Amino acid sequence: MDWGNIIAGSLQQGLGPTAVIYALAAIGLNVTFGYTGLLNFGQAGFMAIGGYALASFVTTWGLPFWLGIVAGLFFTVVLAFLLGIPTLRLRADYLAIVTIAAAEIIRQTLGSVTLLDYFGGQDGLNNFQTTFRNLNPFPGGLDLGFVSWSRYDFWLLFSGWVLVLLGCLGVFLLMRAPWGRVLKGIREDENAVRSLGKNVYAYKLQSLIIGGLFGAVAGFYIALQHSNMNPSWVATDTTFFAYTVLLLGGAARVLGPVVGSIVFWFLITFLDLIFSALTRGDDPFMPTWLMDGQQASLMRLIFMGLALMLLMIYRPQGIFGDRKELAIDAR
């Protein structure tokens, strides 16, 4: 077993563009769930809106790249209004039901045969990343000896982590401001906040919009990373992975999503490479009656699920979190 390649591959994923995408998505969930206590299970829907707006504006309608970015952010705000207006006056679980359903409706609609000419169906859309690729200031990729990225991936990596750090800084400043303190008050006891004359509904809607905008930016990077935008990139498990990242790092902690994303993608890749190595070759270390190569790819999810169960039992606040931050009044 080549431990050097296993560690290098794990680091490549733990620090790479995929980790950037889920860090951005988890920062959005941190605002809505971690700080406000809103159960938004539709982050994948906001990511789909962002990614498809960018891809379709450039590929289908031949419009400028930056107009696609603006459109993605605008439609994300519209979606947040459509989801929030009928649900945010109700209990938190109503928002959870509506958002997870809306995300799946959006995914199935964008991938439908009826809209094939506009959104590419299940194959998705391509050839929209030229402008972003031309902005790349680096003459080559990054090679650290034990891990390397291509020129395009390094540009994704660099620009993505810059946005992640700017997002964390923005969240830090917002949560130290009076607006952020109101969000935390809503999470703890919204009736008490309401009794002080604050418009709880408006604050919840603002939180949902900001969280959705981070999801849209993550959607842009999904499309740019794969140079393709199709429904499989924004399935329901995308939201669940983002929640896993958030809970692993620690909800209501500024750097929780960043650390959670790095650790999550390092570990899940590490487990995948370990089990693949154990079942590879004519004389594998793992007997075929116990596990074959096809089953090995599922073991990472089984072990990760078990690890998350233990995490929620013994340290539900995550790596940096505070147990009190998860005491949400879901009314």
Summary of the structure (lengths in Angstrom):
residues: 331
radius of gyration: 20.5
end to end distance: 51.9
largest distance: 71.1
contacts: 1169
relative contact order: 0.19
helix: 72%
strand: 2%
